[in-house]
Amino acid sequence: MVEDSTAGSANIVGRRPNSMASHPRIRQYVVELCDAHAYCTQSVTIQQKSSEYGDSQSDRKTQDAVPSSGQSFKVPAMSWRQNIVLFSVLLLLSLNFIVFNVHWSNRPAVKRHKDMDSSQEMLRVVHLDLKGAPPRIHLFKTLFPLIAAAGANAVLLEYEDMFPFEGILKNASAKNAYSREEILWMLDYAHQSGLEVIPLVQTFGHLEFILKLPEFRHFRELSAFPQEICPSNPDSFQLLVRELIQQVMSIHQTAKWLHIGCDEVFHLAVCERCTRRHLESRLLFTEHVARVAQFVRAEFPGIIPLMWDDMLRQWSPMDLADSGLGELVEPVVWVYSEDIAHLLPHYVWYMYGHVFPHVWVASAYKGAYGETAVAPDLQRHSKNNLAWLKILQATKGVQFRGIVLTGWTRYDHFAVLCELLPVSVPSLLLNLLLVSHPHQPKSQVIHLWTRALACPPTLIPDESLQSDPFQWHLRACAFPGSNLFSAVASYVVLQAQVDTLYTDVTQRQGWLTMYNVRHNFSSPWRLLEALSKGQQLVRELTAFRNSTALIMGQYFDQFTVDEWLEQKVDPLTERMASLQHFVHVLVARDTWPRRPIM
Ligand SMILES: [Zn+2]
């Protein structure tokens, strides 16, 4: 998942003609919903006017005539035709209002709010994204007690292709997937540490790990993009989604929640089969999610489906209420930036609070600020988590069930690796401690953090995390993963040295530019000087590669070790090798032509 940049522009009225908004009671509700959002109130007025004139396409035309206060406006004199249209619209509005009132007053979400146990402890959930890079099982044996001590009481396991699928799904498993026994051990470690385990199964988008395979390509929404299934193909649910859920749930028999994903369904209602149905994409989305959630609830009684909220965020409150999803799923509202209010205005909370009996939120501890990042930016992640704390404390009318600290390993199935789990232990523990001790001063949380990381007593981190957002001095501590954290700190230094040398000799200095290379014309003495620095770096890179392979092998299988080294270290070596090659070609010459050089 990538950071959402569109939610801030959400229009609560949406594309649906908002006929009910003209009734005083509904209008009061909608205006209340838009509290503190002037543009929203204005939009309601525009939609109201458009609706009254039976012209849903007239936003731009009527915008100039709408009073900026969003209150009333004079209805101009109308012909008898307009009067008939107005009468018909008002009749429709009245009918809609009656339906809406019955619907709204009977919503189970409202009733359940009254029955809720307000003393129920918030769940602090650590997301473990296992896709294509499975940590060795023993890491969880040491990690789970550590995160439990830092305040975690649940983990969200996203297996993707690391689950040992069977039968028709056999090929959906990576060749280095966990065995069933290994997963049972992992679940046992979690249980021993007092952690709930919530499995995550993607059921709509982000199914690349399956849809990439030839035998599953006919389930795709678009033939060219192996991301989403087609919700109008009955086999998508019957043969694929049901099977996925059943196989994963067969090993999670004590789970209380199942996360069904459903985020970033970028291509929706675009295939021929979907377009033939002439349904809005929102309704197609709802139909599929409801079908999945109903299946989960019927097949596994007591289990509550969770889903990412991004596809719902821009719906109108009426659409969300009408969807019925409030009775079927609990949304997990994710934002990884520091400015959460920008992406989630007040009215979104009002809407979610009225529709859903429980709402979850999601911050990030890794994998949110760069697809190729090697270590988490602790300053940004802590700001994101602290911003969520403020939202949790200040938002009224929403029953929050838990916060998920997400930690992405790849941005999707096809992407390269981003921050590895052992390297992210400092970020994970810091953010867990921050959300677990909301009323403690940050200095005390930092103290708890350095103790949890087994740091030497002399180590005093910068409380603001400003001096070094990556906190590389933590390499002196003894947390699980600290040796890999230290190796990655060395990598960052090596990467900077390679970048500097390459830029210096190819751009700043005058003997190894592309001009020199193209015309085979340079000073051997100057080139050999650059070559000697490059050779030293190549030796350091080789030594780093060998030692890091051994360290990474303590946490990951050889496939993941090789992948990381190929993605991160080899490009540096290749850059140095290309310099060496150019130098060798250029110095092979011992006589040069007269200028001008052709
Ligand atoms: Zn389709």
Residues whose N, C-alpha, C, O or C-beta is under 5 A from the ligand:
A	BS01	ZN	E221 C230 P231 S232 C271 R273 C274
